Amino acid sequence: MAAIASALPGRLRLHDPAWRLPSRNEALRAELAGWDKVRSVEGNPRGGSLLLRYDPAELAPSEIEAQVTARFAIAPKTAKTAAAPRAAWSSDGLIDSLATREANKISKIGLLASTAVMLASLGFSKRLHAAAGGVNLALLLVHLAYNRQKMLR
């Protein structure tokens, strides 16, 4: 089903998996290029998308979006439905909460810092070396939880 993937003044990206067929993509590109006040249309069959460029001074973004919505029968965006409530605690929830992009970014910085502390303390403090190693191991587990899908392919 066609959808507006991105809408900026002067640019409108449309996406539909059916447009991955090069002949279909080219036919739609030619059709949209014939519309009034449309500067250019670029088709991308590999991505199944069309990039429509227009002059926002001549054509209001709401007008072009209305034309595209009418042409491709795009349903208006609806509010997202609320997620089903989860159990108060589960191991899957813990892994998923740790496995966010931000947590992974922080864990990689922490891994670098704890490795530096671990190596620097190697010569003078066994206790600090062991503590830094424990922190390093915990951060490594967060990093592995984030990348588990890539590792299990």
N, C-alpha and C positions, 0 to 999 in steps of 0.2 A: 504494500500500500504506500502510495506517495506521501511524503511528508516534507515540510519545510525544515531543513536541518539548521540553517543559519539565515538570519535576516538582519542586514545592516543597510543603512541608507546608501543606495546605489548598487547594492549586491544582494542577491537572493540565491541561496544554495538549496536545491531540491534533491531529495534522495528517494530512490525506490529500487529494491533489489531486482525488479523486472527490467530495469534499464541497463543491466549489465550485458544484455544482448546488444552488440554493436549496431545492428540495423535499427533496432527500436530506439536506441539512444540518439542515433543520427537523425532519424525521422522527427523525434521530438525537438531536437536542437534546431532543425530547420523550421519547424512550425513556430517555436517560440521566437526565433530570430525575425520572423515576419510580423510580429506584433508591433503596434505603434509605440514609439518612444522607447523601444528596447535597443540599447547600443550593440550588445553582443551576447552570444550564448556559447558557452564552452561545455562540451560534453565529456564525461569521463566514464567510459564503459567499464573500466576495471573497478571503479568505486560505485558504479550505478548512480551517478549524480550528474546534475546539470548546474552550471553557474550562470545565472542570468544577471547581466549588468545593465543598468539603466541610469538615467540622469534624475536624481531626486528633486532637482529644481523643477523639472517638467512633469514628473509623475510622482505623486506622493507614495511613500512606502505602503501605506494602508491600501491604496488603490491597486497596486501591483500584486500585493498579497491576496486581495479579494479576487482578482482575476485568476491567479494561480489556483486558489482554493476552489473556485468555481470550475475551472478546467479539469482539475485532477480529483475533484470530490474529496478534498482533504477535510477530515473531521476536525472541528475546533478542539483545541487542547482542553482537557478536563483536569480537574484537580486530582492529584495522586491520592489513591486510597491509602488509608492508614494500614500500617503493617500489623500483622497478627501479633498479639502479645506473646512474649517469650517467657520461658521459665525464669525464675529469679536468678538462677545460676546454673550454668552447664559448661562443660569443658569446651564444647564447640563455640559458645559465646565468648569465652575467654580468649580462645585462639583468634577468633574473628576480630575481637576488639584490639588485640595486640597487632594484628596483621593489617594495619592501615598504612598508607603511604607515608604519613607524617611520623608514625611510630618507627617505620623502617628507616627513615632519614635520620631520626634522632639516634636510633640504635647503631647506625653505621658511624656516626660521629663519635658516639660513646665507645664503639669497638676500637676506633683509632686511638682515642685518648687512653683507654684502659690498657691497650697493648703498649703504648709508650710508657705508662706508669709501671707496667709489669716488667718491661725490659730495663727501665731505669733503676728499679728497686732490686733487681736481681742480685747485685753485689753487696748490698748493705742491710736489707731487711726481708727476712723470709716471710714474716707476717704480712707486710704490705704487698709483697709479691703474690702471696696466696690470695689475699683479698682482691687484688686487681685481677687475678686469674678467675676468681668466682664471678666478678662483675662482667668480665669479658665473656664468660660462658653464658651468663644470663642474657646478655645483649645478643650473642650469637643465636640463641634460641628464638629470640624475637625476630631476628633477620631471617632465619630459616622458616619460621611460621609464615612470614610474608611471602617468601619465594617457594613455598611447598608445591604449588601447582607446576611451576617451571621445572622443578627437580624430578617430579614424578611422571613426566611425559614419557 
